[in-house]
Amino acid sequence: MYVHGTAVLLRAPDDAQTALVDKVRQQTGLYFRRVNRFILLSLAGAHQCVAGRTPDPATMVCLTTENGSVQDTETTLGQLFHERSYPKPYNFINTMSNTAAFYIAQSMKLRSPNITLAAIQFAFERGLELARTDLNRGAAEYALVGGVDEAVLSEANQCRFGDRLVDGSAWLYLSRHKTHASGEIAQIRSFSDTRSALDGYAKMDLPADPVLAFGIGIADAEHGQWQAVRPGSRVLDYRGRYVYSGSSAACGICGFFKGHEGQTLVHINKDRLGNYTLLTATVY
Amino acid sequence: MQPDVEQSVFVRGKSAVCALGDQLDAIVAGMRDATINVTRIAFEITDPEAGRPYYLMPGGYRDRWPDVESRFHGVLLETVEKAVADSGLSAVDLAGAGIFLGSTSMNIPVFEAGYADEKTGARDYFTQTASGFGVIAAAVAERFGIHGPCYTFTTACTSSANGLLYAASMIEQGQLEHALVIGYDMFNLVGFYGFESLRLLSPTVYRPFDKRRDGIIMGEACGAVILTARRGSKGDFRILGGANACDTANVALHDTGGEVIAGVMKAAMYAGKVQPDQVTAIKAHATGSYHNDLTEANAIRMVFGDRHAPVTGIKPFVGHTVGAGGVLELILFTECIRAGFLPPTVGFQEPDKELSITPLMTPAPAGAGIFMLNYFGFGGNCTTLMITNED
């Protein structure tokens, strides 16, 4: 899949929502009523990715997320259990996180497949696989794939990440057409254990010195064994730059497309069951 | 790697639990006999005098688990276990399978139990404890030793229908050999009170396409199927293809003209290499809401004209099971055909001239054929699948 646009949008979780509303209004010329932070983050990132172009109407939207709309889910549960009232209609509708992908399609006049998808640790990679499937079957000519998550301000997360917690919205605009592309997502491969993942990495057809990046599921102590496979590789620590959000892998992968011309990224991530997903991204 | 020839995709193992029980033979017998198990549930939190009908799983089944959390996982894992057993595939066969889970409510019932508990029901309980929608599929993967990729779809009432579509597409393209597709929505207060806040819940009986239809009646269900490139037995259904798209008319309503939905039906037939006159019957989404039935009826007439194949709806038997409906309705529809009949749209009595659709009112004989399955949902989602039991 060839990359025709990228965006990474990070916001501090205490940034005023009105700033996001203004940003989306500037991007789209539209004012969205009754939308939440998750929807605004999604809209702002997606529109930044297409950067003023008119996307092909045959563009599939795949919004990936860990937790979806945290704000409206919390609000709706509060209305029920604390205020003991019926949920407000738009709070309830927006608990269905696919409304964010709907507003992207509506604002860009897209009528192609529209998917909201979750997966522990691998949401963005799985979304790219769905996009590849739709491009292969001719269901879409282009795909807009994003990873969006609000910072989940749980006590555990705040203890672990402190002021590094951010909202993240990162996107790729993809197609099967190479003309005018700025790069490509060439391989997405999954493995069921460390040994097969290392073996798969060793056998990958890659340039001599790829850039390695580790997702949040890879402990620091594990880095060495991956670097040993290709000693010339350099490590990109986007987790330090992009800090934490459920969409951190999306932020890391999409962010690579700025300032890494001529380089290939191998992004390695692991879920809690010990499964690995390796993704390669090349910037022309 | 792409295969030179597209793989066929078979529906090989299946299991479901819904208001009609947890045994497929008994569920099908109930559908043949027009059995309806509806419970009235009061709005205890807001208005205890008021209530709405709901299709709960049978009490003797759901009461086997002592609390919401154990029931949530128990129903899910037991349903998957039965589907795996029904497929005849081994644990080794399924180790690399993909898991495709579709749900509207995800594990919100578990969080609701936390809010209802005085010890944990403080503000922000969801924010404090949420660990991602993907945990449900991950629990299935862990329990059954499946290491393939997990995809959790949250596209409202098309969630598990989209799971079926992408699982079938990935098998067809040679990306996967097997897939476990699950549709699961358990009774939850957010959905029950939320749909009431939208004034969408019927206070009476379920009667899609009827002139007096007055809304949806919700239901809880879990369904699981194994899709595979390997045929199990001669009667296995095949997924021929499908399509999905977004109707951007309104976040909660489709364009009542039906143009986008008609486009999805046509695209699904094109993907399945099916002509309109080859369609044997249509399982409509048939929610029973005024707008949805109008939209779907307009779309069916746009695609097929006035001489369309028999149309029927499953929801009056099991309720609107939202995200679970994709898998559940596929199972019930195909099991009825396997038993030799197309299920009727029970509850339907009075045709609506505005719709010009009269669904099946009694069971009709069924055999080999090509069938269209429609699913629509909030967020503009439209999904249509084409299936067949022909050789």
Chai-1 contact restraints between the chains, C-beta under 6 A:
chainA,res_idxA,chainB,res_idxB,connection_type,confidence,min_distance_angstrom,max_distance_angstrom,comment,restraint_id
A,E66,B,G132,contact,1.0,0.0,6.0,A-B,restraint_1
A,N67,B,A130,contact,1.0,0.0,6.0,A-B,restraint_2
A,N67,B,G132,contact,1.0,0.0,6.0,A-B,restraint_3
A,V70,B,T127,contact,1.0,0.0,6.0,A-B,restraint_4
A,T73,B,F126,contact,1.0,0.0,6.0,A-B,restraint_5
A,E74,B,F126,contact,1.0,0.0,6.0,A-B,restraint_6
A,E74,B,T127,contact,1.0,0.0,6.0,A-B,restraint_7
A,T76,B,V190,contact,1.0,0.0,6.0,A-B,restraint_8
A,L77,B,Y115,contact,1.0,0.0,6.0,A-B,restraint_9
A,L77,B,F126,contact,1.0,0.0,6.0,A-B,restraint_10
A,L80,B,L189,contact,1.0,0.0,6.0,A-B,restraint_11
A,L80,B,Y193,contact,1.0,0.0,6.0,A-B,restraint_12
A,F81,B,Y115,contact,1.0,0.0,6.0,A-B,restraint_13
A,R84,B,I45,contact,1.0,0.0,6.0,A-B,restraint_14
A,Y86,B,T46,contact,1.0,0.0,6.0,A-B,restraint_15
A,Y86,B,Y193,contact,1.0,0.0,6.0,A-B,restraint_16
A,Y86,B,S197,contact,1.0,0.0,6.0,A-B,restraint_17
A,P87,B,Y193,contact,1.0,0.0,6.0,A-B,restraint_18
A,P87,B,G194,contact,1.0,0.0,6.0,A-B,restraint_19
A,P87,B,S197,contact,1.0,0.0,6.0,A-B,restraint_20
A,P89,B,S197,contact,1.0,0.0,6.0,A-B,restraint_21
A,P89,B,L198,contact,1.0,0.0,6.0,A-B,restraint_22
A,F92,B,G194,contact,1.0,0.0,6.0,A-B,restraint_23
A,F92,B,S197,contact,1.0,0.0,6.0,A-B,restraint_24
A,I93,B,A252,contact,1.0,0.0,6.0,A-B,restraint_25
A,M96,B,A156,contact,1.0,0.0,6.0,A-B,restraint_26
A,M96,B,F378,contact,1.0,0.0,6.0,A-B,restraint_27
A,S97,B,T154,contact,1.0,0.0,6.0,A-B,restraint_28
A,N98,B,T154,contact,1.0,0.0,6.0,A-B,restraint_29
A,N98,B,T155,contact,1.0,0.0,6.0,A-B,restraint_30
A,N98,B,A156,contact,1.0,0.0,6.0,A-B,restraint_31
A,N98,B,G379,contact,1.0,0.0,6.0,A-B,restraint_32
A,T99,B,V251,contact,1.0,0.0,6.0,A-B,restraint_33
A,T99,B,G379,contact,1.0,0.0,6.0,A-B,restraint_34
A,F102,B,V251,contact,1.0,0.0,6.0,A-B,restraint_35
A,F102,B,G379,contact,1.0,0.0,6.0,A-B,restraint_36
A,F102,B,G380,contact,1.0,0.0,6.0,A-B,restraint_37
A,A105,B,C246,contact,1.0,0.0,6.0,A-B,restraint_38
A,A105,B,T248,contact,1.0,0.0,6.0,A-B,restraint_39
A,Q106,B,T248,contact,1.0,0.0,6.0,A-B,restraint_40
A,R111,B,A245,contact,1.0,0.0,6.0,A-B,restraint_41
A,R111,B,C246,contact,1.0,0.0,6.0,A-B,restraint_42
A,P113,B,N244,contact,1.0,0.0,6.0,A-B,restraint_43
A,N114,B,C246,contact,1.0,0.0,6.0,A-B,restraint_44
A,T116,B,T154,contact,1.0,0.0,6.0,A-B,restraint_45
A,T116,B,T155,contact,1.0,0.0,6.0,A-B,restraint_46
A,A118,B,F133,contact,1.0,0.0,6.0,A-B,restraint_47
A,A118,B,G134,contact,1.0,0.0,6.0,A-B,restraint_48
A,A118,B,T152,contact,1.0,0.0,6.0,A-B,restraint_49
A,A119,B,G134,contact,1.0,0.0,6.0,A-B,restraint_50
A,A119,B,C150,contact,1.0,0.0,6.0,A-B,restraint_51
A,I120,B,G132,contact,1.0,0.0,6.0,A-B,restraint_52
A,I120,B,G134,contact,1.0,0.0,6.0,A-B,restraint_53
A,I120,B,A138,contact,1.0,0.0,6.0,A-B,restraint_54
A,R126,B,P149,contact,1.0,0.0,6.0,A-B,restraint_55
A,R126,B,Y151,contact,1.0,0.0,6.0,A-B,restraint_56
A,L130,B,Y166,contact,1.0,0.0,6.0,A-B,restraint_57
A,T133,B,S169,contact,1.0,0.0,6.0,A-B,restraint_58
A,T133,B,M170,contact,1.0,0.0,6.0,A-B,restraint_59
A,N136,B,Q173,contact,1.0,0.0,6.0,A-B,restraint_60
A,R137,B,S169,contact,1.0,0.0,6.0,A-B,restraint_61
A,S154,B,T127,contact,1.0,0.0,6.0,A-B,restraint_62
A,S154,B,Q128,contact,1.0,0.0,6.0,A-B,restraint_63
A,S190,B,P149,contact,1.0,0.0,6.0,A-B,restraint_64
A,S192,B,H147,contact,1.0,0.0,6.0,A-B,restraint_65
A,L273,B,E142,contact,1.0,0.0,6.0,A-B,restraint_66
A,N275,B,H147,contact,1.0,0.0,6.0,A-B,restraint_67
